Amino acid sequence: MIASVEQGKANRETRVGEERTGTKRNAYNDRRERIPMLDVGDTAPAFELQNQHGETVQRSDFDGQRLVLYFYPRANTDGCTTEAREFEDALEAFEERDTAVVGISDDPVSDLETFADDHDLTFDLLSDENGEVATLYESYGEKRMFGNTFDGVFRNTYVVDPDGRIEAVYEGVSPDGHAEAVLDDFPAFAEP
């Protein structure tokens, strides 16, 4: 079930990701401080980052169309490659719905260029090396893995409507099938 703007205002707890993950904070419960996610209906934070070609990309570049903004932990890792390839495979279907797809990680531009070239990715991959934009989207913070603690990107996705407002939130997603799940939810979104 999709959380609409009206539902988001009425019930600030409704999230698109709940149906897919089963719990609101699922896998990240033990990895980060519990902070509230941006809510449906909130204005999507502005950003200005470089893509895999070294070009500057801003959130406002997508005003007037829908934007799927997905955050992923690391380029050229198994899960992130799966997720990116699935978004690439579904890119034409997103474009038919006047929707851009953008991925953000804390990888340097050079790593994103290699990632895009190695996997034939044609959509923008943005470098957020210091995690500032991911932090604005509550998708960056302390993680624990194999007994180590470090800061990193959380696998979250936001759908931003043509007016720059958050239309849906997918939190702590599994990379397998995620692009298709977002696409499947599109009939529930309002028309642009």
Residue frames as qw, qx, qy, qz and C-alpha x, y, z in Angstrom:
[[0.000, 0.889, 0.458, 0.000, 0.00, 0.00, 0.00],
 [0.412, 0.410, -0.006, 0.814, 1.32, 3.44, -0.90],
 [0.246, -0.613, -0.424, 0.620, 1.41, 6.24, 1.60],
 [0.258, 0.724, 0.364, 0.527, -0.24, 9.22, -0.05],
 [0.143, 0.357, -0.218, 0.897, 0.28, 12.84, 0.95],
 [0.565, -0.489, -0.098, -0.658, -3.14, 12.85, 2.63],
 [0.895, -0.291, -0.335, 0.038, -2.40, 9.63, 4.50],
 [0.609, 0.169, -0.354, 0.690, 1.00, 10.98, 5.49],
 [0.119, -0.449, 0.166, -0.870, -0.55, 14.05, 7.03],
 [0.749, -0.419, -0.131, -0.496, -3.20, 12.01, 8.84],
 [0.928, -0.357, 0.097, 0.049, -0.86, 9.30, 10.04],
 [0.113, 0.868, -0.482, -0.029, 2.81, 10.29, 10.19],
 [0.575, -0.383, 0.723, 0.001, 3.73, 6.66, 10.83],
 [0.849, 0.424, 0.302, -0.096, 2.62, 5.36, 7.42],
 [0.111, -0.642, 0.618, 0.439, 5.54, 4.38, 5.23],
 [0.776, 0.404, -0.336, -0.349, 5.68, 2.59, 1.90],
 [0.327, 0.465, -0.812, 0.133, 8.55, 0.41, 3.11],
 [0.525, -0.246, 0.629, -0.518, 6.52, -1.20, 5.92],
 [0.902, 0.220, 0.102, -0.357, 4.73, -3.58, 3.60],
 [0.722, 0.536, -0.434, 0.051, 7.97, -4.69, 1.97],
 [0.269, 0.486, -0.702, 0.445, 10.12, -5.04, 5.07],
 [0.632, -0.379, -0.676, -0.002, 7.66, -6.11, 7.72],
 [0.481, -0.644, -0.350, 0.481, 8.98, -3.71, 10.34],
 [0.127, 0.989, 0.069, 0.004, 9.49, 0.00, 10.41],
 [0.129, -0.869, 0.474, 0.059, 13.16, -0.09, 11.44],
 [0.974, 0.204, -0.092, -0.039, 13.96, -3.68, 10.35],
 [0.880, 0.133, -0.167, 0.423, 17.61, -4.50, 9.69],
 [0.308, 0.577, -0.224, 0.722, 18.95, -1.15, 10.79],
 [0.616, -0.735, -0.198, -0.204, 17.57, -1.35, 14.35],
 [0.797, -0.496, 0.032, 0.344, 20.96, -2.27, 15.76],
 [0.676, 0.225, 0.175, 0.679, 23.05, -0.22, 13.36],
 [0.164, 0.413, 0.068, 0.893, 22.00, 3.39, 13.87],
 [0.094, 0.186, 0.512, -0.833, 20.40, 5.82, 16.19],
 [0.151, 0.589, 0.790, 0.081, 16.64, 5.85, 15.92],
 [0.027, 0.328, -0.024, -0.944, 15.80, 9.03, 14.07],
 [0.566, 0.557, 0.486, -0.366, 12.57, 9.82, 12.26],
 [0.454, 0.201, 0.605, 0.622, 12.58, 9.41, 8.50],
 [0.179, 0.129, -0.179, -0.959, 11.43, 12.23, 6.31],
 [0.432, 0.365, 0.732, -0.380, 7.68, 11.94, 5.99],
 [0.261, 0.481, 0.692, 0.471, 5.43, 11.72, 2.98],
 [0.001, 0.920, 0.371, 0.124, 4.46, 15.28, 2.08],
 [0.446, -0.725, 0.117, 0.512, 7.72, 16.84, 3.34],
 [0.437, 0.858, -0.237, -0.129, 9.78, 18.93, 0.94],
 [0.938, 0.075, -0.017, 0.339, 12.69, 16.87, -0.39],
 [0.420, -0.750, 0.164, 0.483, 16.00, 18.40, 0.72],
 [0.502, 0.836, -0.204, -0.089, 17.97, 20.25, -1.94],
 [0.767, -0.362, 0.376, 0.373, 21.32, 18.85, -3.04],
 [0.480, 0.821, -0.285, -0.119, 24.13, 19.56, -5.47],
 [0.725, -0.381, 0.548, 0.169, 26.53, 16.70, -6.19],
 [0.235, 0.558, -0.642, -0.471, 28.77, 15.44, -8.99],
 [0.943, 0.153, 0.114, -0.272, 27.73, 12.48, -11.10],
 [0.869, -0.126, 0.381, 0.289, 29.92, 9.72, -12.52],
 [0.609, 0.581, 0.207, 0.499, 30.96, 12.09, -15.36],
 [0.417, -0.175, -0.193, 0.871, 32.00, 14.90, -13.01],
 [0.106, -0.476, -0.356, -0.797, 28.92, 16.96, -13.93],
 [0.127, 0.012, 0.557, -0.820, 27.00, 18.87, -11.27],
 [0.341, -0.412, -0.750, -0.390, 23.48, 17.57, -10.63],
 [0.186, -0.119, 0.438, -0.872, 20.92, 19.31, -8.39],
 [0.211, 0.371, 0.865, -0.265, 17.63, 18.08, -7.00],
 [0.325, 0.642, 0.191, -0.668, 15.96, 21.05, -8.69],
 [0.104, 0.324, -0.719, -0.606, 17.10, 19.67, -12.08],
 [0.074, -0.208, -0.964, -0.151, 14.21, 17.22, -11.68],
 [0.274, 0.365, 0.415, -0.787, 11.48, 19.74, -10.83],
 [0.575, 0.358, -0.201, -0.708, 8.39, 19.03, -12.93],
 [0.742, 0.143, -0.620, -0.210, 8.97, 15.28, -13.08],
 [0.863, -0.482, 0.061, -0.143, 8.98, 12.45, -10.57],
 [0.277, 0.661, -0.665, 0.209, 12.32, 11.34, -9.11],
 [0.941, -0.299, -0.155, 0.024, 13.29, 7.99, -7.63],
 [0.090, 0.781, -0.518, 0.337, 16.24, 8.80, -5.37],
 [0.949, -0.260, -0.180, -0.005, 17.88, 5.68, -4.02],
 [0.167, -0.799, 0.551, -0.173, 20.74, 5.55, -1.54],
 [0.975, 0.055, -0.210, 0.040, 23.11, 2.59, -1.64],
 [0.677, -0.686, 0.166, 0.207, 26.15, 1.69, 0.49],
 [0.363, -0.583, 0.568, 0.453, 28.97, 0.94, -1.96],
 [0.638, 0.595, -0.290, -0.394, 29.55, 0.76, -5.71],
 [0.565, 0.431, -0.699, -0.081, 30.63, -2.56, -7.21],
 [0.266, -0.174, 0.866, -0.386, 29.45, -4.70, -4.31],
 [0.016, 0.205, 0.952, 0.226, 27.03, -7.54, -4.91],
 [0.070, 0.651, 0.689, -0.311, 23.86, -6.01, -3.44],
 [0.077, 0.703, -0.002, -0.707, 24.49, -2.54, -4.85],
 [0.021, 0.240, -0.729, -0.640, 25.26, -3.95, -8.28],
 [0.058, 0.392, 0.914, 0.081, 22.05, -6.00, -8.21],
 [0.075, 0.738, 0.468, -0.480, 20.01, -2.95, -7.22],
 [0.042, 0.604, -0.285, -0.743, 21.64, -0.70, -9.83],
 [0.020, -0.049, 0.856, 0.515, 21.22, -3.25, -12.64],
 [0.078, 0.540, 0.835, -0.071, 17.54, -3.70, -11.73],
 [0.104, 0.767, 0.205, -0.599, 16.97, 0.07, -11.86],
 [0.018, 0.435, -0.573, -0.694, 18.78, 0.17, -15.21],
 [0.069, 0.173, 0.937, 0.294, 16.67, -2.71, -16.54],
 [0.039, 0.698, 0.696, -0.163, 13.49, -0.87, -15.46],
 [0.182, -0.376, 0.026, 0.908, 14.70, 2.57, -16.59],
 [0.085, -0.170, -0.602, -0.776, 12.59, 2.68, -19.75],
 [0.316, -0.595, -0.731, -0.107, 9.44, 1.91, -17.74],
 [0.307, -0.609, -0.334, 0.651, 10.31, 4.71, -15.28],
 [0.119, -0.198, 0.291, 0.928, 10.97, 7.12, -18.15],
 [0.144, -0.400, -0.733, -0.531, 7.59, 6.25, -19.69],
 [0.371, -0.740, -0.552, 0.102, 6.13, 7.53, -16.41],
 [0.153, 0.838, -0.080, 0.518, 8.19, 10.76, -16.67],
 [0.716, -0.688, 0.113, -0.006, 10.35, 9.60, -13.78],
 [0.394, 0.694, -0.557, 0.230, 14.11, 9.96, -13.38],
 [0.913, -0.356, -0.150, 0.130, 16.21, 7.50, -11.38],
 [0.200, 0.780, -0.445, 0.392, 19.25, 8.70, -9.42],
 [0.867, -0.294, -0.339, 0.218, 21.53, 6.70, -7.12],
 [0.050, -0.858, 0.333, -0.387, 23.59, 8.28, -4.32],
 [0.895, -0.258, -0.245, 0.269, 26.48, 6.74, -2.38],
 [0.329, -0.902, 0.204, 0.189, 29.55, 8.00, -0.54],
 [0.815, 0.076, 0.331, 0.469, 31.86, 6.66, -3.26],
 [0.137, -0.573, 0.251, 0.768, 34.21, 9.07, -5.06],
 [0.586, 0.622, -0.079, -0.514, 33.35, 10.12, -8.62],
 [0.238, 0.515, -0.785, -0.249, 36.09, 7.88, -10.06],
 [0.229, 0.000, 0.957, -0.178, 34.56, 4.79, -8.42],
 [0.538, 0.506, 0.449, -0.502, 31.12, 5.73, -9.74],
 [0.443, 0.635, -0.415, -0.478, 32.52, 6.12, -13.25],
 [0.079, 0.299, -0.947, -0.082, 34.01, 2.63, -13.06],
 [0.365, 0.225, 0.810, -0.400, 30.78, 1.23, -11.59],
 [0.559, 0.596, 0.149, -0.557, 28.67, 2.78, -14.36],
 [0.384, 0.582, -0.616, -0.366, 31.05, 1.61, -17.09],
 [0.065, -0.215, 0.972, -0.065, 31.41, -1.92, -15.71],
 [0.252, 0.337, 0.869, -0.262, 27.64, -2.43, -15.49],
 [0.071, 0.340, 0.592, 0.727, 26.34, -0.25, -18.37],
 [0.108, -0.682, -0.593, 0.414, 24.47, 2.12, -16.04],
 [0.266, 0.470, 0.355, 0.763, 23.06, 5.12, -17.90],
 [0.305, -0.873, -0.305, -0.227, 21.28, 7.01, -15.10],
 [0.071, 0.766, -0.373, 0.518, 23.05, 9.46, -12.77],
 [0.788, -0.353, -0.396, 0.313, 25.09, 8.06, -9.90],
 [0.027, -0.896, 0.109, -0.430, 25.99, 10.86, -7.49],
 [0.637, 0.090, -0.525, 0.557, 29.01, 11.11, -5.21],
 [0.438, -0.808, -0.025, -0.392, 28.27, 12.19, -1.64],
 [0.639, 0.280, -0.589, 0.408, 31.72, 11.45, -0.19],
 [0.032, 0.254, -0.573, 0.779, 31.17, 13.23, 3.11],
 [0.174, -0.384, -0.902, 0.089, 27.62, 11.87, 3.53],
 [0.089, 0.174, 0.252, -0.948, 26.03, 15.33, 3.89],
 [0.513, 0.005, -0.368, -0.776, 23.19, 14.74, 1.43],
 [0.561, -0.162, -0.809, -0.061, 22.55, 11.21, 2.71],
 [0.189, -0.200, -0.650, 0.708, 22.37, 12.72, 6.20],
 [0.316, 0.087, 0.002, -0.945, 19.75, 15.23, 5.02],
 [0.697, -0.010, -0.470, -0.541, 17.75, 12.25, 3.74],
 [0.672, -0.422, 0.476, -0.378, 18.35, 10.34, 6.99],
 [0.962, 0.258, -0.084, -0.041, 20.25, 7.72, 5.03],
 [0.549, 0.511, -0.485, 0.449, 23.71, 8.02, 6.60],
 [0.518, -0.708, 0.279, -0.391, 25.07, 7.18, 10.02],
 [0.244, -0.500, 0.815, -0.159, 26.68, 4.64, 12.25],
 [0.896, 0.122, -0.301, -0.304, 26.63, 1.03, 11.10],
 [0.487, -0.504, 0.707, -0.092, 28.02, -2.16, 12.64],
 [0.892, 0.341, -0.220, -0.201, 29.29, -5.06, 10.61],
 [0.857, 0.161, -0.399, 0.284, 31.52, -7.98, 11.59],
 [0.657, -0.521, -0.292, 0.461, 32.26, -6.35, 14.95],
 [0.363, 0.019, 0.082, 0.928, 33.34, -3.06, 13.37],
 [0.084, 0.823, 0.453, -0.333, 31.59, 0.28, 13.74],
 [0.317, -0.041, 0.359, 0.877, 31.75, 2.82, 10.92],
 [0.351, 0.562, 0.205, -0.720, 29.73, 5.55, 9.24],
 [0.175, 0.007, 0.811, 0.558, 28.03, 4.68, 5.99],
 [0.432, 0.035, -0.283, -0.856, 25.02, 4.95, 3.72],
 [0.477, 0.158, 0.781, -0.371, 21.77, 3.15, 4.54],
 [0.043, 0.142, 0.806, 0.573, 19.83, 1.50, 1.71],
 [0.231, 0.586, 0.551, -0.547, 16.75, 3.77, 1.54],
 [0.203, 0.293, 0.594, 0.721, 14.72, 5.08, -1.39],
 [0.168, 0.539, 0.365, -0.740, 12.57, 8.19, -1.76],
 [0.289, 0.527, 0.623, 0.500, 10.09, 8.97, -4.49],
 [0.067, -0.425, -0.147, 0.890, 9.87, 12.74, -4.99],
 [0.421, 0.692, 0.585, -0.044, 6.83, 14.15, -6.78],
 [0.472, 0.557, 0.273, 0.627, 7.01, 16.75, -9.59],
 [0.167, -0.912, -0.066, -0.369, 6.56, 19.54, -7.03],
 [0.305, 0.536, -0.593, 0.517, 9.57, 18.43, -4.97],
 [0.610, -0.430, 0.377, -0.549, 7.65, 16.76, -2.14],
 [0.054, -0.231, 0.970, -0.053, 8.31, 13.29, -0.82],
 [0.703, 0.007, -0.289, -0.650, 5.68, 10.94, -2.17],
 [0.964, -0.165, -0.186, -0.097, 6.94, 7.62, -0.81],
 [0.161, -0.713, 0.657, -0.184, 9.65, 6.26, 1.48],
 [0.954, 0.027, -0.299, -0.013, 11.20, 2.78, 1.26],
 [0.278, -0.793, 0.486, -0.239, 13.43, 2.18, 4.27],
 [0.443, -0.435, 0.782, -0.054, 16.10, -0.47, 4.71],
 [0.832, 0.370, -0.060, -0.410, 15.22, -2.18, 1.45],
 [0.748, -0.129, 0.598, 0.257, 16.53, -5.42, 0.05],
 [0.057, 0.506, -0.480, -0.714, 18.23, -4.84, -3.31],
 [0.100, 0.098, 0.932, 0.333, 16.64, -7.88, -4.95],
 [0.003, 0.587, 0.775, 0.236, 13.42, -6.83, -6.67],
 [0.142, -0.569, -0.348, 0.732, 13.41, -3.32, -5.22],
 [0.056, 0.202, -0.361, -0.909, 13.25, -1.45, -8.54],
 [0.257, -0.277, -0.804, -0.459, 10.30, -3.57, -9.64],
 [0.247, -0.557, -0.709, 0.355, 8.57, -3.03, -6.29],
 [0.035, -0.463, -0.088, 0.881, 8.85, 0.75, -6.71],
 [0.176, 0.060, -0.593, -0.784, 7.58, 0.49, -10.27],
 [0.245, -0.386, -0.881, -0.127, 4.68, -1.72, -9.15],
 [0.151, -0.564, -0.548, 0.599, 3.62, 0.98, -6.70],
 [0.091, -0.068, 0.258, 0.960, 3.27, 3.60, -9.43],
 [0.196, -0.509, -0.675, -0.497, -0.46, 3.10, -10.10],
 [0.406, -0.691, -0.539, 0.260, -1.06, 4.37, -6.55],
 [0.310, -0.296, -0.022, 0.903, 0.86, 7.61, -7.12],
 [0.318, 0.788, 0.293, -0.439, -1.05, 10.67, -8.25],
 [0.662, 0.540, 0.296, 0.427, -0.60, 11.62, -11.88],
 [0.419, -0.258, 0.000, 0.871, 1.95, 14.42, -12.42]]
